[in-house]
């Protein structure tokens, strides 16, 4: 991430965030904020709760939950899920499918070993993994990025271990 400087006086803050995807492609988000003063307000999206079960049994359905709230007039730009630092699910309001028929497009889910997303029941805040296996074990991370004016990013992670019966 590259950021500009804001000293509290009139000016602009330029933020450039570049995300590298597992397929080698990059995505850039550019934000510009012009202001007369810094009011001390928090702008962005904040994770309020992360729900990753610590254990599961092979064959189980696992629910991963990432609750967030908007702060300071900012709204959600994107929500992403990662397993062991590899992105496997993305929700972008305005770009992500909003109907059940479109929910399973490859644009929102990515192949990661051990992760099988049930796209028919997964939502913006809850991702359902079907028929978990030993290779589903790992570190799961939720990442939220707020919209203009700050494009603030927050992440939380937790481990899941899958056991045989």
N, C-alpha and C positions, 0 to 999 in steps of 0.2 A: 504494500500500500504506500502511495506517495501522497503527502499532505502539504498544503500551504500553511501559512502562518496567519494568526489573527491575534492582534495585541489589545483588543477591546475597543479600539477606535474604528472609525469608518473604514471599510475595506472589504476585501473578498477572501473567502477561503475556498481553495480548490482541492478536491479530494479525488484521487484516481485509485480505484481498486481493481486489481487484475487477478482473476481466478484461473488457474490451470486445471483443465479437466483431465480425467484419466485417459482420454483418447488423444491427448496432446494439443487440443484446441484451447484457446484462451478466450476469456470473456472480460471485458472492461466495463466498469461503471464509473462515470464521471459526474461529480456533483460540484456545483458552484453555489456558494451562499454569499450574498451581499448583505451587509448589515451596518447599522449606524453604531451599535454598541452591543456588548455581550450582556445578556440579562440573567445569566446563571441558570437558565432553564436547561433541562435534559431533553435532547431531541433524539428520537430513534425508536427502536423496538427492543423490548427487554424480555428475556426468558423468565417466566415466573415459576415454572415447574417442569422438570424432566422426569419422565416415567420410563425407565428401562428395567425390566425385571432382572435381578441378579443371576437367576438360574432358570433353566427350562429343561424339559425332557425331549429327546429326539422324537420328532413327529408332531410336537406341540405347535399351536398357533401362538405367536408372540405379538403383543401390542406395544408399540413404541409411541410414547406421547411427548409432545413438546408444546407446552402452553406458553403464550407470550401476550404482551400487551403493548399497545401503542403509547408513546410518550411525546409530549411537546408538539403535537400536531403532525407528527410523522406517522406514516403507515407502513405496513409490511411491503418491502420490495421483493424479497425472496426468502424462502425457508428451504434448507437443504439438510439431508441426512447423510452421514458418512459411516462406513464400517472400516475400522483400521485405516483411516485417512483416505478412503476411496468413496467418492460420492455414489450413492445408489438411488436417491429419490430427491426430487425438486418440486417445489410449488412456487409459482410466480403468479400472483393475482393479475388478471388481465391477459396473461399468456397461457396459463395452465388451463386444461379443459375443465369446463364447468358442468358437463352433462355426463351421465353414467356411460353413454355410448362412446364418448371420447376419452374417458379416464385412463384407458390402458394404452395410450399412444406411447411409443418409445421415447418421446421427447421429455418425459417426466421421470422415467425409471432407467437405470443403467445396470448393466450386468456386473455383479460383484460376486465372487465365489461364496457360496453358502447363504446368499440372500435372495429369497424369492418373495417379492412384494405382491400381496393380494390387492391389485389395483382397483378391484370392484368395490372394496369396502374401505380402502385407505382414504383419508381425508387430509385437509390442510394441517390439522393438528395431530392426527393419529395415523401412523403407518402400521399396517398389519403384515407380519411375515408369516408365510404358510409353510407347514411341514419342515420345521427347522431341523438341522443336522449338526453333527459335531463341528463342521466347518462354519457354522453360523456363529460360533463363539468368537468374541472379540470386543473391541472398544467401539461403542456407538456414540456418535456425536451429532447433536442438533446445532445448526447454525442459522441465525436470523439476521437479516440485514434490513435496516429501515430505509424508507424512501427519503426524498428530499426533506429537510435541508442538510442532514449530516451523513446519511448513508452509514450510520453507526452499526457495527457488527458485534454480535455477542454469540458465544458458543458455550455449550455445556456437554459433558460426556460422562458415560458410565459403562461399566463392563457387564457383559452377559456371558455366562458359561452354560453350554448345553451338555447334559449328561445322558448316557445311555440308560435304559431302564434296568 
